[in-house]
Every structure is written in structure tokens, then in C-alpha cells.
């Protein structure tokens, strides 16, 4: 018996020793699962696995199938033949596709053909660049053709200087066939120049193949109209935001039933990420943030029989449901992840209320990686509200020891902070280097009601800064936190938050890291490409002297105005092709701290945008990130 007990403890010890803390190199060996759909016969899940190659500095993809009930995966070459093609018309006669079309003459060589070597660009409106690309006069257009071999096709937007799919992230989800195949529905923001840069007003358009006439289906709505889907019963449905210029407005599900638009989620105090119809058309399933996670919900749809619709939460737990893949019997297939695991496809049995993991791309890798404990904590804010804070603890956490802590500042500013799994801002990776991570669901985050989400607009440096400090102060009271070794890190609005905290933290923090952060709200307004964003969140333009909200943004809430309070080491990271938060923001901040003699470093990625996408750049990012923390914290 003694020998048996010794053997058991030895096996446990060997298992523990076999596990390693997550490293940047290990993170960039994990497979990235992207489900493509359920096969036409309903038996197989078809999915893609992207595997980073540091040597080649790219991500290589392979395609697989696996039974929808789980089982062994099979590598496939011709995966497209297994899936129904949404771009083929219901009668099988036509094919939808998109391609770029040269519409405008904006380049010097377009305007002056005899000067073929000129690199000049000429603009008369503010749509001259977007995300990471300069406008060269080409636009995405939707086409249809009689067969798959016809690459020319018929342009349903001839000579229009507009984009469908939407740039930069739109795909073929931006256009669909009507159930009878006689019409094409597509998403487009039919605005150009300065009007394009100051508006979020995308609409759904209907093109009639017989008459060649295009009709605006959502003309009365001034905000976003996106993601059109026909229900199995033929009702057009889509996602809608009401207010023009507010990109983080409440996202509702709209159904056009018998000529009447019905808002299924109008009485629900939340916002929808994505949705899908059940196969029988009786239910709408959707994914939405809720209390620091993303979960699956449903609504029974009975047309006019109900005036208001009840939202029902299906799943719950410390994980994120990210996307609905499809349905199989009584089960729904979704992607799911948590802070210790990258997304995989799971099946959730709606009748039995049980989970089953279908894909297991990274199971072998995770068996060798030590997990980090994540805890929900409720902190009282300075205005008496309860704020959810995620606390991520280092592997093999020992509460008798003292650990340095990092305040994580989320970007957005109105993006959910949930059980997400990032390949850059990875909480498990940060905690695995020996840091306690404090990640507050501060003002401006969906999942806690629309009022909580909207309070940040026009108040970037106000209550939200108190929320940050309330979170770090509360966790720092724990005996296991070394109060003399606190840092603050973040990107985008999180980078702005770091810059702003540097001027008001009163020596709480020992080090800062800001990635693509806004340092000067005035020059940000003058150089960013989506002006609607700064108009809404800043309250207006910096020259509007009678606008109290705007003046607060450009003065009290402007990090550059607090530069004389800065005294803490800071790492500043910037993408050279970031046109959302242009390079000058990082340059201004670095120049100021260098001239003031503050310990600082500038990490520039000339070929990256608001994100860091290339494997080797990502590894440099993480090595510099953790190197800076080791040196300064």
C-alpha cells in the first residue's frame, strides 16, 4: 500500500514537472481554429486551422473535417465542395462575388497619364485613407455571373465610388441572395469624401436582376445596418444601430415580417454581437456580452403574435461563446474559449444542457502548459456602483508570496472585456511571467447595461479613470500583491488610459506600457481617418470653444496637458501603418518623455497597423514587453 501511494504521488509530481508556463514562443505555435460550416449532408464540421510559422513569418492554413458529434479529424483538400455555397443563387443559375473596381481618378498618374512615374495623390475629401490603406480610387463592388468561370460578371454598382463589401473588414457576409434568387441584398455606406469619414450610416440595398433597379431598404435608419440574413421562412433580418456616428451603439436584431420591421431586442438592456436562425425559423439564437463573458441567447419568434420578445440566456460560465457555427439535431455548434484556452468548436445540447468539445487542435499543447486561475471580483466604484474585475493569478499561485501586479486597460473604448483569448494581449501569458493581472470592466464596456456602456462617451478622462484606480487599489490591498511594484498597460483607448494615468496616478505605478495610445486629443482629431469616432467620443471638434464636453476632452482629458506630472518609466509602442491612431501620437509622447529625461523606449513597427499581425513582429513585441517589465518593475 505504501508503495502504491508513493507511486501515485510520484506520478502527480512527474505530471506537474512536465507542465511549463506559457511563453511567447509556445503561444505562437498554437493552432488557430476557424469553423467554415457544417457539410451539406449535415454530418461533418468543416474547419480551418491556421498555424504560425515564425521562420516564414506567416500563418499557414490547412483544412479539416470532423463528425459533428465528435471523433477523428480528417485532412481535406477540396473542402469547398463539402459546403453549401451561399453565393450561388437558389435556382443555381447565378453566382455572387466581389472584386475591386477603379472608379475615381485620385493618383497623379491617373490625372496626368504622360507623367507615369509620379507618386502624387490628389484628394478633395477626408476618405483619403482608412485603417491601413490609402484610397487609390478603387472600390469593392458586388458582381453576379451566369457561371463560375465568368470572372467578369455584371457589376450591380457601376461607377459608384462606394464599397460593398465594406472596407476594411467586410466579406461575403455583406451580400446575399433573396430566397427566390431574383434580387441581391448588400450592405453599403453610400457616402463619399468627408461625408464618408463622418458617418456610420450603412444601409441594406436591394438590387433587382430583372429591372436593374436598386432600392434602399433601410433609408429611415441613420446608423449601422449590417449582417443581412433571410430566415428559413423568408423574412429579411439584420443587425441595426440607431444613431449616426456612434459605432458602439446598442446593436439590435431587426426582422422585416410582412412589411413591418420588428425589433426583437428593443426591450433588452444589452447589445448583440452576432445571430443565427434555427433551422425551422422559430427561434433566433445570438451571442452577446454579459457580466464579463460572452454567452448564447435565444428569442422565440412568432411574428405579430408578440409585441415584446423575451430574451433567454442559454449558457453561463467563465468562458466566452464567440460565434454560432450551425445546428445538428438538438445541438448547436459554437466556438468557445477562455483565458487559458484558444477557441475550439464545441457542441451544446439544447435539450440536455450539456457541452461536448468537438475540435481538439490544441489539447496536446495545453496538456503541457500550466493554467492560471481567473477570479471574478466585485469592486465598489467612487460613485457607489459595483464593477466586475477579472483577476488572473500566476501559475502555481502561492498566496503567502508577494507578486507584482499589472493594471490592464482595455481598448475600444467600448469593447467587452471577457474571457477572451488574444495572441498578443494574452492574460495567461502575462500572468505566467509572474504577474497578477487586474482587468476591470470599467465604464464603457458592454455586458453591464447600455447606460454603463455609454457613460464613457465624452468622459474619457473622468469616471473611467476613477474606475481604473478603484480596481488596482482594491486588489493591491491583498497580502499577495507587492504595492511597490504596480504597472499599467494597454492599447488603443487602453494606451490613451496609460498616458492619462501617467499624469494623475500620484506615484501608484512604477512603470507604464502604451501601445498605439492617444497622447494628444487635438492632433488625434486632426489626423485620424474615422472622424465620426472622435466627433462622438470627444464630444466635437477642438475649435468648438462653446462646447463644454469637447473643451474638457481637449484640455482636462488630454494627456499632453498633464505631461509636467509625468515621472515614471514608459514603453511606447506604435504601428507605422496605423491610421486610426496615427504614428504622430506615439512620436509626440516619446519626444516629450525623452526631452524631459524620463526613462523610456520607443518600439516602432513600420509595416503594422493598429494591431501586430506578423509572427516575428509579434514575438519582438512580446519580448520587448516582458523585457521592459523585468527591467522596470
SULQUIJO-V531024 format. One line per field, one symbol per residue. ss: DSSP state (h for helix, s for strand, l for the rest). burial: I if it has 16 or more other C-alpha atoms within 10 Angstrom, else O. A space follows every 10 residues. Layout:
# SULQUIJO-V531024
ss->???
burial->???
This chain:
# SULQUIJO-V531024
ss->lhhhhhhhhh hhhhhhhhls lllhhhhlll ssssssssll lllsssssss sssllllsss ssssssslll lllssslllh hhlllllsll llllssssss ssllllshhh hlllllllll slllllllss llsslllsss ssssslllll lllsslllll llllllllll lhhhssslll llssssssll lllhhhhlll llssssssll lllsssllll llllssssss lllllsssss llllllllll lsssssslls ssslllllll lsssssslll llssssssss llssssssss llhhhlllll lsslllllls ssssssssll ssssssssll sssssssssl lllsssslll llhhhhllsl lllsssssss lllllsssss ssllllllll llsssssssl llllllllll llllllhhhh hhllssssss lllllllllh hhhhllllll llhhhhhhhh hhhhhhllll ssssssssss slhhhhhhhh hhhhllllll ssssslllll hhhhhhhlll hhhhhhhhll lllllllhhh hhhhllllhh hhhhhlllss ssssslllll llhhhhhhhh hhhhhlllls ssssslllll llllhhhhhh hhhhhhhhhh hhl
burial->OOOOOOOOOO OOOOOOOOOI IIIIOOIIII IIIIIIIIIO OIOIIIIIII IIOIOOOOIO OOIIIIIIII OOIOOOOOIO OIIOOOIIII OOOIIIIIIO IOIIIIIIII OOOOOOOOOO IOOOOIIIII IIOOIIIIII IIIIIIOOOO OOIIIIIOOI IIIIIIOOOI OIOIIIIIIO IIIIIIIIII IIOIIIIIII IIIIIIIIOO OOOIOOOIOO IIIIIIIIII IOOOIIIIII IIIIIIIIII IIIIIIIOOO OIIIIIOOOI IIIIIIIIOO IIIIIIIIII IIIIIIIIII IOIOOOOOIO IOIOIOOIII IIIIIIIIOO IIIIIIIIII IIIIIIIIIO OOOOOOIIII IIOOOIOIII IIIIOOIOIO IOOOOOIIII IIIIIOIOOO OIIIIIIIII IOIIIIIIII IOIIIIIIII IIIIIIIIII IIIIIIIIII OIIIIIIIII IIIIIIIIII IIOIIIOOOI IIIOIIIIII IIIIIIIIII IIIIOOOIII IIIIIIIIII IIIIIOIIII IIIIIIIIII IIOOOOOOII IIIIIOIIII IIIOOIIIII IIIIIIIIII IIIIIIIOII OOIOOOOOOI IIIIIOOIII IIIIIIIIIO IIOIIIOIIO OII
